[in-house]
């Protein structure tokens, strides 16, 4: 898995999957989520193993960490065989689909809006 993105990261130790790139350019992405992802990218450049990052069970090299303000999770792969380590951000699991209704706010956890709210 790590070798797939190794060649594309010659100058930058952090590579983003196409899904994560779409998230960052999508105008529907809330500013809070955008800033939380950018904050994570800054943090991961400083330390490939952030304080709240955990290894994903049964997936060698895969880690997950929560976004700032608990807006979701980030899954990423770290290739420690290279110095500096190469990091591939594979996906962001978002919890940002807020819907305002007459009764207040409703939150749905997932990767998209929930129908019927």
URCOR-V639235 format. One record per pair of residues at least 24 apart in sequence whose C-alpha atoms are under 10 Angstrom apart, sorted by sequence separation. I is the first residue (numbers start at 1). J is the second residue. D is the distance in whole Angstrom. If there is no record, write none. Layout:
BEGIN
I/J/D
I/J/D
END
This chain:
BEGIN
70/94/9
71/95/5
72/96/8
16/41/10
40/65/9
62/87/10
64/89/10
67/92/9
70/95/8
71/96/6
15/41/10
40/66/9
61/87/10
62/88/9
63/89/10
64/90/10
66/92/9
67/93/9
70/96/9
71/97/10
14/41/8
40/67/7
62/89/10
63/90/10
64/91/10
65/92/10
66/93/9
67/94/9
14/42/10
39/67/8
40/68/8
48/76/10
62/90/9
64/92/9
67/95/10
37/66/10
38/67/10
39/68/7
48/77/9
49/78/9
14/44/8
36/66/9
37/67/7
38/68/10
48/78/7
13/44/10
14/45/7
36/67/6
37/68/8
48/79/10
13/45/8
35/67/10
36/68/5
44/76/10
48/80/9
12/45/10
35/68/9
36/69/8
14/48/10
33/67/8
36/70/9
37/71/9
40/74/8
13/48/10
33/68/9
36/71/7
37/72/9
32/68/9
33/69/9
36/72/9
37/73/9
48/84/9
32/69/9
33/70/10
34/71/10
37/74/8
48/85/7
72/109/8
33/71/6
47/85/10
48/86/9
71/109/9
72/110/9
32/71/8
33/72/8
45/84/10
48/87/7
72/111/10
45/85/10
45/86/10
45/87/9
44/87/8
44/89/10
41/89/9
20/74/10
37/92/8
1/60/10
2/61/8
17/76/10
33/92/10
1/61/9
2/62/10
16/76/9
1/62/10
15/76/10
33/94/8
14/76/10
15/77/10
33/95/9
14/77/10
33/96/7
14/78/9
32/96/8
13/78/10
29/94/10
13/79/10
30/96/7
29/96/9
30/97/9
21/89/10
23/91/9
29/97/9
30/98/10
13/82/10
20/89/7
21/90/10
23/92/8
13/83/10
19/89/9
20/90/7
21/91/9
13/84/7
14/85/9
15/86/8
16/87/9
17/88/7
18/89/10
19/90/8
20/91/6
23/94/10
13/85/7
14/86/6
15/87/6
16/88/6
17/89/6
18/90/8
19/91/7
20/92/7
6/79/9
13/86/5
14/87/5
15/88/5
16/89/5
17/90/5
18/91/9
19/92/8
20/93/10
12/86/8
13/87/6
14/88/6
15/89/6
16/90/7
17/91/7
2/77/7
12/87/9
13/88/8
14/89/7
15/90/9
16/91/8
17/92/10
1/77/8
2/78/8
3/79/9
6/82/10
10/86/9
2/79/6
9/86/7
1/79/10
2/80/10
9/87/9
9/88/9
6/86/7
5/86/9
6/87/9
5/87/9
6/88/9
5/88/7
2/86/8
4/88/10
2/87/8
2/88/8
1/88/9
END
